[in-house]
Amino acid sequence: MQTSSTSRIFSLIIALAFCIIMPVVGYLKIGLPPVVIIGSSATVGFLFWYFTYLKNPTDPKIILPLFLLTVAGLQIHIIEEYETGFAPAMSRLFDIPWTERSFLIVFSLVGPTIYTLTSLGLYYRVPLAGFIAWFIFIGPGVAEFTHYVFPLLTPSLEPGNVSDITQTIHGVEVADMPNYYYKTTGSYYFSGMWTAFLPMIPGIYSIYRLMKEHRLQTK
């Protein structure tokens, strides 16, 4: 079932606005890393969505279970990130003001609300819901591999100090920033690394499955 031209145009405008506004807000609030992570994920997700779901929404029986499995893995992953100080660790790594409070608001409150509405939208084949789903498959899905790279990067703040530190970064106090630098700790770990594969596996499989379905539809 194809979506109407009006619905496609409206969805395109909203999706493009998301791809531009969210990285800018992330940059203003936190710094450059959100621009790279959110911006690149949104752009790649937008391209996949544009050429697959936008005109011909995928059957909910196919995309909805994939989305829910990816989100479930993501939520479990976020528990580990919270327990091990992901946001403060990123702040120490990149010298950015990302507090635990802002992490909780975005990923534990705002995020689940968006996932719930997206699930409803996928069920009713709403084009914009497909964009959010593709963003999740690419971002929290594929991009989680960065957790395995972070322990190798030299932190911007006190890389040789193994203890947690509290500092004011760009006017924001960030408390209890852990150091996961491998050369300092001697342990190859970064916050969220053990469960990063949970959203990655269904996220990567979703890309494969949806592209396969798209090829079948266009034959």
C-alpha positions in Angstrom: 0.0 0.0 0.0 1.6 3.2 -1.2 1.4 6.4 0.9 -0.1 9.6 -0.6 2.1 12.3 -2.0 0.9 14.7 0.7 1.9 12.3 3.4 5.3 11.7 1.9 6.0 15.4 1.6 5.0 16.1 5.2 7.1 13.1 6.4 10.1 14.3 4.4 9.9 17.8 5.9 9.7 16.4 9.5 12.5 13.9 8.9 14.8 16.5 7.3 14.1 18.8 10.2 15.0 16.0 12.6 18.3 15.4 10.8 19.2 19.0 11.1 17.8 20.2 14.4 18.7 17.2 16.6 22.5 17.4 15.8 22.5 21.2 16.3 20.7 20.9 19.6 23.1 18.1 20.6 26.1 20.3 19.7 24.7 23.3 21.6 23.9 21.3 24.7 26.7 18.8 24.8 29.3 19.2 22.0 30.6 17.7 18.8 30.2 14.0 19.6 26.4 14.1 19.4 26.7 15.8 16.0 28.8 12.9 14.7 26.8 10.1 16.3 23.3 11.5 15.9 23.9 13.3 12.6 25.5 10.4 10.8 22.9 7.9 12.1 20.1 10.1 11.1 21.5 10.8 7.7 22.1 7.1 6.9 18.8 6.1 8.4 17.1 8.8 6.3 18.6 7.4 3.1 17.5 3.9 3.9 14.0 5.1 4.8 13.7 7.3 1.8 14.4 4.5 -0.7 12.4 1.8 1.1 9.7 2.7 3.6 8.6 6.2 2.6 6.7 5.3 -0.6 5.8 1.7 0.3 5.6 1.1 4.1 6.8 -2.3 5.2 4.3 -4.8 6.4 3.9 -4.4 10.2 4.2 -8.1 10.7 7.8 -7.8 9.4 9.2 -4.4 10.7 7.3 -4.1 14.0 8.8 -7.2 15.7 12.3 -6.2 14.4 11.9 -2.7 15.9 10.6 -4.0 19.2 13.5 -6.5 19.5 16.0 -3.8 18.8 14.4 -1.4 21.3 14.2 -4.1 24.0 17.9 -4.8 23.5 18.6 -1.1 23.7 16.7 -0.7 27.0 18.7 -3.5 28.6 21.9 -1.9 27.3 20.9 1.4 28.8 20.7 -0.2 32.2 24.3 -1.2 32.0 25.2 2.3 30.8 23.4 3.9 33.7 25.0 1.6 36.3 28.5 2.2 35.0 28.2 6.0 34.3 28.1 6.2 30.5 27.3 9.9 30.3 30.0 11.1 32.8 32.5 8.7 31.1 31.8 10.3 27.7 32.1 13.7 29.3 35.6 12.8 30.6 36.5 11.2 27.3 35.5 14.1 25.1 35.4 17.1 27.5 31.7 17.5 27.1 29.0 18.5 29.7 26.9 15.3 29.6 25.4 14.8 33.0 23.7 11.6 34.4 20.5 13.6 34.8 20.3 14.5 31.1 21.1 10.9 30.2 18.2 9.7 32.3 15.8 12.2 30.8 16.6 11.4 27.2 17.1 7.6 27.4 14.8 6.6 30.2 11.9 9.0 29.8 11.8 10.6 26.4 13.2 7.6 24.5 10.6 5.0 25.6 7.8 7.5 24.8 9.1 7.9 21.3 9.5 4.1 20.9 5.9 3.5 22.0 4.5 6.0 19.6 6.8 4.7 16.8 5.5 1.1 17.4 1.9 2.4 17.0 2.9 4.3 13.9 4.5 1.2 12.4 1.4 -0.8 13.0 -0.7 1.7 11.1 2.1 2.2 8.4 2.7 5.9 9.2 5.7 7.0 7.0 7.4 9.0 9.8 7.4 6.0 12.1 9.5 4.2 9.5 12.1 7.0 9.7 12.4 6.7 13.4 12.7 2.9 13.1 15.4 3.2 10.5 17.2 5.7 12.8 17.1 3.2 15.6 18.4 0.3 13.4 21.3 2.5 12.3 22.1 4.5 15.5 21.5 2.4 18.6 21.8 -0.6 16.3 24.9 -0.5 14.2 26.7 2.4 15.9 26.9 0.6 19.2 30.2 -0.9 18.0 31.8 2.4 19.1 31.7 1.0 22.7 34.5 -1.4 21.7 36.6 1.6 20.4 36.2 4.0 23.3 38.6 2.2 25.8 41.4 2.8 23.3 40.8 6.6 23.1 42.8 8.9 25.4 40.4 10.8 27.6 40.5 14.6 27.4 40.5 15.0 31.2 43.2 13.5 33.4 43.8 10.4 31.3 46.5 9.1 33.8 44.2 9.4 36.8 42.2 6.1 37.4 39.9 7.7 40.0 36.5 9.3 39.3 36.7 13.1 39.0 34.2 15.9 39.2 34.7 19.1 37.2 32.8 22.0 35.7 32.8 21.6 31.9 31.6 24.6 29.9 29.7 25.9 32.9 28.1 22.6 33.8 29.2 20.5 36.8 29.6 16.9 35.8 30.1 14.6 38.8 31.8 11.2 39.2 33.4 10.9 35.7 35.0 7.4 35.5 38.1 6.7 33.5 37.9 3.7 31.2 41.1 4.3 29.4 42.7 0.9 28.8 46.3 2.1 29.3 45.4 3.5 32.7 43.0 0.9 34.0 44.6 -2.1 32.5 41.1 -3.4 31.8 39.5 -3.4 28.4 36.1 -2.0 29.2 33.9 1.0 28.6 30.5 1.7 30.0 27.8 -0.3 28.2 30.3 -2.5 26.4 29.1 -5.9 27.6 25.5 -5.4 26.4 26.2 -3.3 23.3 25.6 -6.4 21.1 22.0 -6.7 22.3 20.6 -3.9 20.1 23.4 -4.4 17.5 22.3 -8.0 16.5 18.6 -7.3 15.8 19.5 -3.8 14.4 21.9 -5.3 11.8 19.6 -8.2 11.0 16.7 -5.7 10.6 18.7 -3.8 7.9 19.3 -7.1 6.1 15.7 -8.3 6.4 14.1 -5.0 5.4 16.4 -4.6 2.4 15.6 -8.1 1.3 11.9 -7.4 1.6 12.3 -4.1 -0.3 14.0 -6.0 -3.2 11.1 -8.5 -3.3 8.5 -5.7 -3.4 10.2 -3.9 -6.3 10.6 -7.0 -8.5 
